[in-house]
Amino acid sequence: MARILITGGSGFIGTNLVGFCLSRGDEVLNLDVRPPRNPALAQAARPVDILDAVRLKQAVRAYRPEYIFHLAARTDLEGKRLEDYAANTVGVSNLIAAASGVPGIERVVFASSMYVCRLGHIPRHESDYCPHTCYGESKVLGERIVREQAGDSFAWTIVRPTSIWGPWFDVPYKGFFKAVEKGVYFHPRGHLVKRSYGFVLNVVAQMAGLISPQLDAHRVHGRMFYLADYEPVDVREWAGMIARAFGAGKTHTSKTHEAPLSLLRTLAACGDWGKRLGVRNPPLTSTRLNNLLTSAVFDLSAIRSLCGESPYTLEAGVRITVEWMRRAESSSLHALPAQLERQT
């Protein structure tokens, strides 16, 4: 049993990570300004803002964790200035200061983002950055802060989750699942798009693998790893798999469709205008369409060699996610199924 501190454990990945660690018997403390998405995890949570350096230091030093996952961050793309993302820069510096000098800390895992590079750019090395948003710039700065300030104070690792989906998700991939369910997802006709997507329960298993006592710290200290399912996903096939999962047990099966790219560009332009007029989440925008058209496949051999095979297949992940969505719609508790079958 490990003593684990997780900042940002009320977010999407954090919710799954807190649940994963508790389920295997770890002692967990979640520091987050927001209440847990999953009410069942409320006892593990404490409201602490990572921008409050004094309270953060007090909380970390009082808890004296063995392992820390730093996930707390602002993750939307709406910020206009780098200063809007202080949680991703100042918050990282505060966490390093809070952890430095605490006896017994074995490892700290810092969550960055694949958006340190624009979509479609596969970096040649860890410091090959080309962000195209303020959010991405803030994550670049966050990585640099880790390298400059953490040093050898403790063993640390940076992880870049890619496009992650699964239970407790929200924008954008929950919207993708809903569009497929309703039969209103249209794949660009003639376009083969492959992406390194990640089912969230596979990704948290990778994160947990990075703090395994069986893994020597020198193998992960100072390194960066992308996190995703090991095999890239064909987006058109994935949509079909989601449609079949929603259609299981029904008299009709949900379908996915294809549409000419010219039509999708027109719909995306309408979505852009809607967003300017105040529509919060239009179904299609130019940004989303460009993302949909862009392949992005990362080399995951390094994380695979350290953490082993994923516990869930793509099909099992889709089935679990669809089950969760159905339960979330019918239950105020938004509870996960009691037993999740693992398939490899």
Secondary structure, DSSP 8 states (H G I E B T S, - for coil): --EEEEETTTSHHHHHHHHHHHHTT-EEEEE-SS--SSGGGGGGEE---TT-HHHHHHHHHHH--SEEEE------S---SGGGGGGGTHHHHHHHHHHTT-TT--EEEEE--GGGB-TT---SSTT--B--SHHHHHHHHHHHHIIIIITTSSEEEEEEE-EEESTT--TTHHHHHHHHHHT--EEETT---EE-EEEHHHHHHHHHHTT-TTS-GGGTTTEEEEES-SS-EEHHHHHHHHHHHHHTTSSS----EEE-HHHHHHHHHHHHHHHHTT-SS-S--HHHHHHHH--B----HHHHHHH-S-SB-HHHHHHHHHHHHHHHHH-TT----S----B-
